[in-house]
């Protein structure tokens, strides 16, 4: 009896510990697989909330604004009744000459995870083209860096009440139970349901399944029926089944110049892994660092006249593009030419063919924030989160909240994404130390990008300043 109640009681106590109003997702320890498991339920709003942090570019020297920003984002989500269930570091999380060894990479990772550990929110990551730091070739492997991330996260411990039977029930008397408080430890790094590793695929190809709990109706002795009520013996709520709610696929994009001209791309064996493990009847979402080459296709970006290789154009999948958006078929802001791979093993076709992948999320292009709506999928470009570095100004930096939730009619699942800026973070109570004024020079830096877009009659970049 006690063992059967373990997972249920643990989940309920964890939800209580998180103190979330309207929360519906829970994190549990799965005894069978001995890993973290994610659930949403009929209780609350049915949402699963993720903070995506692309391009943190943390070095062994702490970026204090970035760390404060992550803490503020976590608190802001909780204050708005949408507490985070998972944090995804979307590649290029560490970088720079200060990360030239396993020890210095561990220092950078430890700084990044400090606010995550303090908030006790599960996390995961994908590698981009900088995640081995600037270590000399062979000095540190991808597997070693992944283990650094796992070790740095530690674990989450929480107490739960377990009901133990004291006196069995009879035909006339209810059984008597006693409450025993126990503690369980769950790794803060979220081990995936399925992964694949070989020299071509990398080590951060992860699949996570979010399941939905369907609860039992409780029939009482007086004939009443209540939904999700406690058992009459005082035990916890019980559920009759779990069904898949959503799937998250994380692709390891590899390293720059890994055997071809330009940035690396998702390889055929990774796509075979996706096809094998994707359940086509369940909504799915893709997360990877470098965007697909298809960000340039579909009429979203301007082609070079007569396909000429003019200065500044980029040849993507055999077509030369000017790198400037036309703003007719897309939503958002483009402040730099996208930098996808020049080649593809057919990822776009592979993830759109089943029809269940609603969106793919990318980092890498630090100053862009847009959604390209293809017939079967949204390609979502997220801006970088780094404060320091040479990639734009604070005006175009931050993380993004991604929520997976039932649609308005509750007949299916959809998603929403909302960019959370440094300016917004600075307004979160208790985080006034976040600076959003680095001087006039920051405003000067953005002028060329504003001018570039204004030339084609587009004023949406002003959203970066006033949004």
C-alpha positions, -999 to 999 in steps of 0.1 A, spaced: 0 0 0 27 25 10 47 19 -22 18 25 -44 11 58 -28 47 71 -31 46 87 -65 11 103 -60 19 118 -26 53 130 -37 39 148 -66 12 165 -45 37 176 -19 60 190 -46 32 210 -61 24 224 -26 60 232 -20 62 252 -53 33 273 -40 18 279 -74 -16 294 -79 -33 278 -109 -4 254 -115 -12 222 -132 21 205 -140 39 183 -115 73 168 -114 76 133 -100 102 106 -94 94 77 -117 103 46 -97 103 23 -127 128 43 -148 144 61 -118 143 95 -134 122 127 -133 88 125 -150 66 154 -161 28 155 -158 0 179 -163 -35 172 -152 -71 182 -152 -64 204 -122 -56 241 -128 -50 256 -162 -35 225 -179 -3 243 -189 33 231 -190 56 262 -187 92 263 -200 118 291 -198 141 288 -228 175 305 -224 194 307 -257 230 319 -261 238 327 -225 275 329 -234 286 326 -198 323 325 -191 342 316 -160 338 352 -150 303 357 -137 279 378 -158 260 392 -128 232 408 -149 225 374 -167 224 355 -134 201 381 -118 180 380 -150 174 343 -147 163 346 -111 139 375 -121 124 354 -149 118 325 -126 101 348 -100 81 366 -127 66 334 -140 56 324 -105 42 358 -97 20 356 -128 6 322 -118 26 304 -144 54 288 -124 81 271 -145 81 233 -149 113 231 -170 142 253 -181 160 246 -214 194 261 -221 193 263 -259 230 261 -268 260 284 -266 255 284 -229 292 288 -222 318 303 -243 350 323 -245 387 321 -239 380 318 -201 365 284 -208 395 264 -220 393 234 -197 368 211 -179 375 231 -147 367 265 -162 336 252 -180 324 237 -147 328 272 -131 307 288 -159 280 261 -157 279 264 -120 273 301 -122 245 296 -148 228 269 -127 230 288 -93 195 305 -97 180 273 -111 192 253 -82 179 279 -58 145 277 -74 146 239 -76 133 238 -112 144 208 -134 165 218 -164 180 203 -196 201 216 -224 212 212 -260 247 219 -273 255 247 -298 287 256 -316 303 271 -285 294 247 -257 328 231 -254 342 265 -247 374 274 -265 393 244 -251 420 230 -274 408 201 -297 406 170 -276 411 187 -242 374 181 -233 348 159 -249 311 166 -253 303 137 -230 325 152 -203 308 186 -207 274 170 -204 284 152 -172 296 186 -159 261 199 -164 245 169 -147 268 171 -117 264 209 -113 227 206 -109 226 184 -79 192 171 -68 159 183 -55 148 169 -21 113 173 -7 92 156 20 60 138 15 34 121 37 29 84 32 -2 66 45 6 33 63 -21 9 73 -24 4 111 -56 -16 114 -73 -34 85 -109 -25 79 -139 -47 85 -175 -49 72 -185 -23 98 -153 -3 105 -131 17 82 -94 9 82 -71 30 103 -40 47 88 -11 66 102 9 93 84 47 88 80 68 117 66 95 106 43 120 123 19 128 115 -17 156 129 -39 151 137 -76 179 147 -99 175 184 -109 188 176 -144 159 160 -162 170 127 -177 152 121 -210 128 94 -219 149 85 -249 183 96 -262 208 86 -289 246 91 -290 272 84 -316 300 105 -333 275 120 -358 246 128 -334 262 143 -304 252 137 -268 223 161 -262 196 145 -284 168 141 -259 131 133 -259 108 142 -231 72 131 -228 47 152 -208 18 131 -198 -17 141 -187 -33 125 -156 -69 115 -158 -83 113 -123 -109 90 -109 -143 99 -97 -148 90 -60 -182 74 -51 -191 80 -15 -213 59 9 -241 85 7 -243 83 -30 -223 115 -38 -198 114 -67 -169 139 -66 -141 143 -90 -105 143 -78 -116 141 -42 -96 123 -14 -104 87 -7 -127 83 22 -99 67 42 -80 100 41 -56 90 14 -44 111 -16 -61 116 -49 -58 88 -73 -58 88 -111 -70 60 -134 -45 66 -162 -20 88 -179 -20 97 -216 7 115 -236 0 153 -236 30 166 -256 65 156 -267 97 177 -266 125 168 -290 160 184 -284 185 180 -312 223 183 -307 234 206 -336 271 199 -334 300 222 -337 310 248 -363 329 236 -393 323 200 -384 332 185 -418 315 210 -441 315 247 -450 296 267 -425 276 256 -394 267 220 -387 232 206 -392 210 178 -379 222 146 -395 203 117 -411 208 93 -381 193 119 -357 163 122 -380 159 84 -380 160 86 -342 132 112 -343 111 92 -367 114 61 -346 105 78 -313 79 103 -325 43 94 -317 24 111 -346 -8 113 -327 7 135 -299 17 172 -304 54 177 -305 79 206 -303 115 208 -315 143 227 -297 178 232 -312 205 258 -313 211 265 -350 181 273 -371 170 253 -401 180 265 -436 143 268 -443 142 301 -423 152 316 -457 125 299 -478 88 303 -481 90 339 -491 101 352 -457 134 366 -469 144 385 -500 162 365 -528 191 380 -547 181 392 -581 186 365 -607 202 344 -579 234 365 -581 261 359 -555 262 396 -546 283 409 -516 266 400 -484 243 374 -498 241 339 -484 238 307 -504 213 285 -486 202 252 -502 213 265 -536 197 299 -535 213 333 -527 195 354 -502 200 390 -491 194 382 -455 166 408 -452 131 399 -442 101 410 -463 77 412 -433 48 400 -454 45 364 -443 62 366 -409 57 381 -375 85 397 -354 117 416 -358 149 408 -378 180 427 -368 206 405 -384 208 380 -413 200 345 -401 230 321 -399 216 286 -406 237 257 -421 241 258 -459 231 222 -462 204 198 -449 198 161 -445 161 168 -449 152 178 -413 124 202 -424 107 174 -443 113 148 -416 97 169 -388 68 182 -409 58 149 -426 40 134 -395 20 166 -391 22 167 -353 53 190 -348 36 224 -342 68 245 -337 106 244 -338 125 268 -316 160 281 -324 188 303 -309 221 312 -325 209 344 -342 211 366 -311 192 397 -322 163 381 -341 129 375 -327 103 362 -352 79 335 -361 77 321 -397 43 304 -401 46 275 -426 14 255 -434 24 226 -411 49 242 -386 60 275 -370 97 282 -371 104 304 -340 136 324 -337 144 333 -301 168 362 -292 199 355 -271 200 359 -234 237 370 -228 243 404 -213 280 406 -219 295 400 -253 295 416 -288 261 404 -299 239 435 -299 227 455 -269 205 448 -239 176 461 -260 175 428 -279 184 403 -252 165 380 -229 149 346 -226 115 333 -237 86 317 -219 71 289 -239 38 274 -226 22 242 -239 -15 242 -231 -50 231 -242 -64 252 -270 -94 275 -263 -119 248 -272 -99 222 -251 -100 199 -281 -63 197 -286 -29 212 -276 -12 244 -287 16 267 -276 25 303 -270 58 320 -266 66 354 -250 100 372 -250 110 384 -215 134 413 -218 160 426 -194 139 457 -190 109 436 -178 132 416 -155 145 449 -139 109 456 -128 104 423 -110 103 429 -72 135 422 -55 157 425 -86 162 462 -90 200 455 -92 196 444 -129 210 472 -150 193 482 -182 212 513 -189 247 507 -202 249 542 -217 244 560 -249 267 536 -268 242 508 -265 215 529 -282 240 539 -310 247 502 -317 211 495 -326 208 524 -351 222 505 -382 197 476 -376 168 500 -372 178 519 -404 182 486 -424 146 477 -416 132 512 -420 145 512 -455 119 487 -465 92 505 -447 91 484 -415 90 499 -381 85 468 -360 120 470 -345 106 498 -323 90 470 -303 124 461 -290 127 495 -274 91 501 -262 78 466 -258 
